C-alpha cells in the first residue's frame, strides 16, 4: 500500500518522461485496476450464464453426459405443449400475486401503526423485520412443525376451537397456501419498513391542512397518503415481484416434491438437478423465467413513467 | 450518511401540535389503531420463533403428543446432541463461518474499490458500466445456477470451498449501495487530497473509507447475512457433508430425521442456523434495516 501511494504521487511539476502518461490514460488504468475484478466476476457468473442458458436450452442434454444433440426450440415446444407450462405459469402467477399483494397490504397496515407514536414501536419495528433476515431453510423447518396436521401448534389451536387441521402437506392447493402464508410472514416486515420510510418522508403540513379542513382519516388515507406513497408502492412492487419469482428456499424445504408449488424457479431446479437431470429442458425454463422478469421490469418502468406520482 | 439513515432510522421530530399518545382523547384511538395491531403483529412474528426454541429443548414424547404444553417439562439438550451426531454439525457450522467471513470480506473490498472507481476516477462510459451493474442486480442468481454449475464442475471445484465462494464474489448490490454513498461526499474533500498529492489508493483508504463507516458497515452486515443464508448454490455444489454450509446441513438433517419424531432435532438445527443471525440483528438492526431497505430511499 505504501509503495503504491508513493508511486502514485504526481511527478514534480511538468517533468517529462515515462511518468507523463496523460492523466486521462493514467486514470483509465486506475479505473480498470479497481473495477475490473468485480466486473469480470459479475460478467463471468451473472451475464455469461444468461447467454449460456440460451445455448443450453437448444440441446437435448442430460446433466453430466458427455454428448448432447442439437434440437433447436424443441425444449420450448415440449414445455409449452406438455401441459407443464399451464400448471407452472399458473402456480407462479398465483404465488407472485398472493405473496406480493399480501406482504404489501399487511406491510402497509403495520407501517401505518408503526407511524403512530405508540410506546414500544422501535421493538415492534425490529421484531416485524427480523424474519426477513433469517434463513429460509430454518424458517421453513419451523413452520413445517407448526403446520403439522397432527402434532403442530396450529392443529392444536384449531382443535381447541373444535376444528380439525387441514392436510397441509398432501393437498396441492393447501400446500401452496401454506408456503404463501410463510412467505408473507417472512417478507411483510420489509414492506412495512419501506412504507414507514415513505410515510415519514411525507409532508406533514399537508396532512394537517387536510385534517383542519375536516377530511376524515379514511379520506386522508385514500386521497392523500396512498397517492403520495405511490413511488414507494411502485418500488415495492418491483422488488417484491422480483424476489417472489426467486423464492426457492421455502419451497424446497416445505414442499420438497413440489406438491402444489411448481413455480418456474423450482421447476428449473427439479428438471435440471433433481431426479431428471434434464439440463437442456431446465435451461429453457430458466430462459423463460428470465424473459418474464425482463418483460415485467420493462412494463413497470414504462407504467411508472406515466402514472407514478413522484412527490 | 445522514441522508441514508434518516428516513428509516430516526423518528421524525415531533410536531408542536402532537401532544403524544397519552392524551385522553387520543388514547383509545391510539390503542385501537396502533398499539393493538402492533402487539398482534409482533406476536405473530415472535411466537413461531419462540416455539422453535422451546420445542428444541423438549423430549420426543413431548413433541409427538396431542396434549401440548408450552414449556418443556424437563429441558434437555438431547435434540442438540442428536443433531450433532446424525450430521457433522460442528464442522458444518465452521464451514458456514469460514465461507461467510471470506466471502463477505472480499465482497466488501471489491464493492469499495469498484464504487470508488465509478464515482471518482475518470473513465469513458462509466454510466453504461453502472447500468450493467444495475441490470446484474436484477438477474436472479437462480437463473444462473446451471451454467455456473457446469463451469465449476469443469474446474473440478465441486465439493470445495472455492467452488462455494467464488461464483458469488462479484457484488452488484454493494457496489450500487456504496456508489450512492460516495456520490454524497463533497468533491472538495477529494480534490484537496489530490492537490496534496494523495493517489487514488490512499484517497480510498484514508479519506473515503473512514468517512463512510456506517455505509460500509451496512454493506458488510447485509452481505454477511446473505452469505450465511445462501442456500441454492451450496446445495448444488456440495454433496460431501464435510463441506456443507448450515442451510444445506439442515436439509440433510431434515432428510435423516424425517417424520414427526424428528421435529425436536430439526428445531435444534433451526436454532443453530437462526439464532446467530437473530443475535447479530438484535445488536445491529439499525444498520441492517437501513441497508436492506436502501434502494427505496435511493429511489
Interface residues (C-beta under 8 A of the other chain):
Chain A: X1 X4 X5 X7 X8 X9 X10 X23 X24 X27 X28 X30 X31 X32 X34 X35 X37 X38 X39 X40 X41 X42 X43 X44 X45 X46 X47 X48 X49 X50 X52 X53 X56 X63 X109 X110 X112 X113 X114 X116 X117 X118 X119 X120 X121 X123 X124 X125 X126 X127 X128 X129 X130 X131 X132 X133 X134 X135 X136 X137 X138 X139 X141 X142 X143 X144 X145 X146 X148 X150 X151 X153 X156 X159 X185 X189 X190 X193 X194 X196 X197 X198 X200 X201 X204 X208 X231 X232 X235 X236 X239 X242 X245 X246 X248 X249 X252 X253 X265 X268 X269 X272 X273 X279 X282 X283 X286 X289 X290 X293 X297
Chain B: X7 X8 X11 X12 X14 X15 X17 X18 X20 X21 X30 X33 X34 X35 X37 X38 X39 X41 X42 X44 X45 X46 X48 X49 X51 X52 X55 X63 X64 X65 X66 X68 X110 X111 X113 X114 X116 X117 X118 X121 X122 X123 X124 X126 X129 X132 X133 X136 X138 X139 X140 X141 X142 X143 X144 X145 X146 X147 X148 X149 X150 X151 X166 X167 X168 X169 X170 X171 X172 X175 X197 X198 X199 X200 X201 X202 X205 X225 X228 X229 X231 X232 X235 X236 X246 X247 X250 X251 X254 X260 X263 X266 X267 X269 X270 X273 X274 X277 X278 X281 X282 X285 X288 X289 X292 X293 X295 X296 X297 X299
